[in-house]
């Protein structure tokens, strides 16, 4: 087991000091600090993102990565194709990108605006290629199950030595009971169940939803999230918010969006985002998007969610079902030609 117990930089807010961390069971910490000093939120991001990428890699058999902000993923993906828009934005040669780097680039590309200053998680030991890429983007830290020679030194130099590097213990098994203390109360519950039997993009969407603050929905294609919405009180607002991110992702791939001559990746991505807002006749281009998978962490309460998802190219939906209007949801999916799986399992996270 890994262990490195100590002081946190601060609690959730900078004025909440002193703050500390320690394993529930002595000698059984799920991670250790390799470089830097974590904050309370850093640890929450690290623990949630590591569980996401570990579960995604085991479920799909591919290296996976997540880009976390404020204890939810801005994006997550498994290794796969780097398309021309990503290659242009991140200065990459699509034919010469390693699997771990491709997973992170695809994760970050879902919502690069939100991924600015993210916490990175990857399922496999970090190699020099990914370390070199991370040196070029704005991020605050990383958690991984190991680091190849030279990687720690390369990453530790980021942010004038303040880049946080955490090593996860892949053999660690969480305790069977989760415990939280809030305002003088101790609340306990069993750990969550295994995911329902799904496959492909729906399975990845379910893994992502499990580690996203509720209410949440996830749009996925080709092994990568295109839009994630977290923490919304209204399910339809959640569906529309994540859908707007899908639209932006697709508009960035319009033929009229030029590659930016800027040197910095952040400036190139911003130029791409700006150009996407000026695409001529965007409705015609958006109508070409299809084959998207959609996962909701809770039951879809009204058919307006189906109509909104369909507007963003969704052709397959997984949601818990079991609500009073679930038969209406199923009928609306049939009417729109969307395949529906009602899993019977809610995936709330708070």
C-alpha positions in Angstrom: 0.0 0.0 0.0 1.1 3.6 -0.6 1.1 6.1 2.2 2.1 9.7 2.6 0.1 11.4 5.3 0.3 15.1 5.9 -0.9 18.7 5.8 -3.0 20.0 3.0 -2.2 23.4 1.4 -5.7 24.5 2.6 -9.2 23.2 2.9 -12.0 23.7 0.3 -11.3 27.5 0.5 -7.9 29.1 1.3 -9.1 30.5 4.6 -9.9 27.0 5.9 -6.7 26.1 7.5 -5.2 24.0 8.9 -6.4 21.1 6.9 -4.9 17.5 6.9 -5.4 14.1 5.3 -4.8 10.6 6.5 -5.9 7.1 5.4 -9.0 5.6 7.1 -6.9 2.6 8.0 -3.2 3.2 8.9 -0.9 1.9 6.1 -3.7 1.7 3.6 -3.7 5.0 1.7 -5.0 4.9 -2.0 -2.4 7.4 -3.1 0.8 9.1 -2.2 2.2 12.6 -2.9 5.1 12.5 -5.3 5.6 16.2 -5.8 3.7 19.3 -4.7 1.3 20.0 -1.8 -2.4 19.1 -2.4 -5.4 21.0 -1.3 -8.7 19.5 -0.1 -10.3 19.9 -3.6 -7.1 18.5 -5.3 -7.6 15.2 -3.3 -11.3 15.1 -4.1 -10.5 15.5 -7.8 -7.7 13.0 -7.6 -9.8 10.3 -5.9 -12.8 10.7 -8.1 -10.9 10.9 -11.4 -8.7 8.0 -10.6 -11.7 5.8 -9.9 -13.2 6.9 -13.2 -10.2 6.1 -15.4 -9.4 2.9 -13.6 -13.0 1.7 -14.1 -13.1 2.9 -17.7 -9.9 1.1 -18.6 -11.0 -2.1 -17.0 -14.4 -2.0 -18.6 -13.3 -1.1 -22.1 -9.8 -2.6 -22.2 -8.1 0.6 -23.3 -6.0 3.3 -21.6 -8.3 6.0 -20.4 -8.0 9.6 -19.2 -10.1 12.2 -17.5 -10.0 16.0 -17.2 -11.5 17.0 -13.8 -12.7 20.4 -12.6 -14.5 21.0 -9.3 -15.0 17.3 -8.5 -16.6 16.4 -11.9 -15.2 15.5 -15.3 -15.1 18.2 -17.9 -14.3 15.3 -20.2 -13.2 11.7 -20.3 -12.1 9.3 -23.0 -10.3 6.1 -23.9 -7.5 5.9 -26.3 -8.5 6.4 -29.9 -8.3 8.5 -33.1 -7.0 12.1 -33.1 -9.2 13.9 -35.7 -8.0 16.9 -37.8 -9.6 19.4 -35.4 -7.7 18.0 -32.4 -4.5 17.8 -34.4 -4.8 21.5 -35.5 -5.7 22.7 -32.0 -3.1 20.8 -30.1 -0.3 20.7 -32.7 -0.2 16.9 -33.1 0.6 14.5 -35.8 -2.4 12.1 -35.7 -0.2 9.2 -37.0 2.3 9.6 -34.2 0.4 10.0 -31.0 0.7 7.3 -28.2 -2.4 5.7 -26.7 -2.2 7.4 -23.3 -1.7 10.9 -24.9 -4.5 10.3 -27.3 -6.8 9.4 -24.4 -6.0 12.6 -22.6 -6.3 14.8 -25.7 -9.7 13.3 -26.5 -10.8 13.9 -22.9 -9.6 17.5 -22.8 -11.1 18.2 -26.2 -14.7 17.6 -25.0 -14.8 21.0 -23.3 -11.4 22.7 -23.5 -12.7 25.9 -22.0 -13.7 24.1 -18.8 -10.5 22.0 -18.9 -8.3 25.0 -18.4 -6.5 24.5 -15.1 -7.8 20.9 -14.8 -6.7 17.9 -12.7 -5.6 15.1 -15.0 -6.1 11.4 -14.3 -4.8 8.6 -16.5 -5.2 4.8 -16.1 -1.6 3.8 -17.0 1.9 5.0 -16.0 2.7 8.4 -17.5 5.2 8.3 -20.4 7.5 11.1 -21.6 5.2 11.9 -24.5 2.3 12.7 -22.3 4.5 14.6 -19.9 5.8 16.8 -22.8 2.2 17.5 -23.9 1.1 18.4 -20.3 4.0 20.9 -20.2 2.2 22.7 -23.0 -1.3 23.0 -21.5 -2.6 24.7 -18.4 -3.4 22.1 -15.7 -2.9 21.9 -12.0 -2.0 18.3 -11.3 -2.1 14.6 -12.2 -2.8 11.2 -10.7 -1.5 8.0 -12.3 -0.5 4.5 -11.2 3.2 5.3 -12.0 5.6 7.4 -13.9 8.3 6.4 -16.4 11.9 7.6 -15.8 12.3 11.3 -16.3 8.5 12.1 -16.1 8.4 13.3 -12.5 11.2 15.7 -13.1 9.6 17.0 -16.3 6.2 17.5 -14.7 7.5 18.9 -11.3 8.9 21.9 -13.1 5.4 23.0 -14.2 3.8 26.0 -12.4 7.2 26.9 -10.9 7.3 23.7 -9.0 3.7 23.8 -7.8 2.3 21.2 -10.2 0.9 18.4 -8.1 1.9 14.8 -8.8 0.1 12.0 -7.1 0.7 8.2 -7.5 -2.4 6.0 -7.2 -2.2 2.5 -5.8 -4.0 0.3 -8.4 -4.2 -2.6 -5.9 -6.2 -0.5 -3.3 -9.7 -1.7 -2.7 -12.0 0.9 -1.1 -13.7 -0.1 2.2 -17.1 -1.7 1.8 -18.8 1.1 3.8 -18.5 4.8 2.9 -18.5 7.2 5.7 -19.1 11.0 5.6 -19.2 13.5 8.5 -21.3 16.6 7.8 -22.3 19.3 10.3 -22.0 17.0 13.3 -23.6 14.0 11.6 -21.9 10.8 10.5 -23.6 9.2 7.5 -22.8 5.7 6.2 -23.7 3.7 3.2 -22.5 0.6 1.3 -20.2 1.2 -1.7 -22.0 1.5 -5.0 -23.0 -1.6 -7.1 -21.2 -2.7 -10.2 -22.5 -1.0 -13.4 -25.4 -2.6 -15.3 -24.5 -4.6 -18.4 -23.9 -2.0 -21.1 -21.4 -1.9 -23.9 -19.4 0.6 -26.0 -20.2 4.3 -25.7 -23.1 3.7 -23.4 -20.8 1.8 -20.9 -18.3 4.6 -21.0 -21.1 7.2 -20.5 -22.3 5.3 -17.5 -18.8 5.2 -16.0 -18.5 8.9 -16.5 -21.9 9.6 -15.0 -21.1 7.6 -11.9 -18.3 10.0 -11.1 -20.1 13.3 -12.0 -22.0 15.5 -9.5 -25.7 14.9 -10.0 -27.9 15.7 -11.8 -25.7 14.7 -14.7 -26.0 13.5 -18.3 -23.2 12.5 -20.7 -23.1 12.5 -24.5 -20.5 10.1 -25.9 -19.2 9.0 -29.3 -16.2 6.9 -30.5 -15.0 6.4 -26.9 -15.0 10.0 -25.8 -17.3 12.4 -24.0 -18.6 15.3 -26.1 -20.6 16.9 -23.5 -20.9 16.5 -19.7 -23.3 18.5 -17.5 -23.0 18.3 -13.7 -24.8 19.5 -10.6 -28.0 20.8 -12.4 -31.2 20.8 -10.4 -33.3 20.4 -13.6 -32.9 17.3 -15.8 -33.9 19.2 -19.0 -31.4 22.0 -18.2 -28.8 19.4 -17.7 -29.6 17.7 -21.0 -29.6 21.1 -22.8 -26.3 22.3 -21.2 -24.4 19.2 -22.1 -26.0 19.3 -25.6 -24.7 22.8 -26.1 -21.2 21.5 -25.5 -21.8 18.8 -28.1 -22.8 21.4 -30.6 -19.7 23.5 -29.9 -17.5 20.4 -30.3 -19.1 19.6 -33.7 -19.0 23.2 -34.9 -15.3 23.3 -34.3 -15.1 20.6 -37.0 -16.8 22.7 -39.6 -14.7 23.1 -42.8 -14.8 26.9 -42.4 -12.9 26.8 -39.1 -9.3 27.5 -39.9 -6.2 26.3 -38.0 -4.8 29.1 -35.9 -1.2 30.3 -36.4 -0.9 31.0 -32.7 2.0 29.3 -30.9 0.4 28.5 -27.6 -2.1 25.6 -27.5 -4.5 27.7 -25.3 -4.6 30.5 -27.9 -5.1 28.0 -30.8 -8.1 26.4 -29.0 -9.6 29.7 -28.2 -9.3 30.8 -31.8 -11.0 27.5 -32.8 -13.8 28.2 -30.3 -14.3 31.7 -31.6 -14.4 30.6 -35.2 -17.0 27.9 -34.4 -19.4 30.7 -33.4 -19.2 32.2 -36.8 -19.9 29.1 -38.9 -22.2 29.9 -41.8 -25.6 28.1 -41.6 -24.8 26.2 -38.4 -28.1 24.4 -38.4 -27.3 22.5 -41.5 -24.0 21.4 -40.1 -25.4 20.4 -36.7 -28.1 18.3 -38.5 -25.3 16.1 -39.8 -24.3 14.9 -36.3 -25.6 11.5 -35.5 -24.8 8.2 -33.7 -24.3 9.8 -30.3 -24.9 7.8 -27.1 -26.6 9.5 -24.1 -26.5 8.4 -20.5 -28.5 10.0 -17.7 -27.6 9.3 -14.0 -31.3 9.5 -13.1 -34.6 8.6 -14.7 -35.7 10.9 -17.5 -38.8 12.6 -16.1 -40.4 14.0 -19.3 -40.2 13.5 -23.0 -38.7 16.9 -23.5 -35.3 15.3 -22.6 -35.7 12.9 -25.5 -36.5 15.7 -27.9 -33.5 17.7 -26.7 -31.1 14.7 -26.9 -32.4 13.9 -30.4 -31.6 17.5 -31.4 -27.9 16.8 -30.6 -27.6 13.6 -32.7 -28.5 11.0 -30.1 -29.4 7.6 -31.4 -29.0 5.5 -28.2 -30.0 6.3 -24.6 -29.3 4.5 -21.2 -31.2 5.7 -18.2 -32.5 4.1 -15.0 -36.2 4.1 -15.9 -38.7 3.1 -13.2 -40.5 6.5 -13.1 -44.2 7.1 -13.6 -43.6 8.4 -17.1 -41.1 5.8 -18.2 -43.6 4.3 -20.7 -43.9 7.7 -22.3 -40.1 8.0 -22.5 -39.9 4.6 -24.2 -42.7 5.5 -26.7 -41.0 8.8 -27.5 -37.7 7.0 -28.1 -39.4 4.6 -30.5 -41.1 7.5 -32.3 -37.7 9.2 -32.9 -35.8 6.0 -33.8 -33.7 6.1 -30.6 -32.7 2.8 -29.0 -33.4 2.8 -25.2 -32.0 0.8 -22.3 -33.6 1.3 -19.0 -31.0 -0.1 -16.6 -32.9 0.0 -13.3 -29.8 1.5 -11.6 -29.5 5.1 -10.6 -26.0 6.7 -10.6 -26.3 9.7 -8.4 -23.2 11.2 -6.9 -23.1 13.9 -4.2 
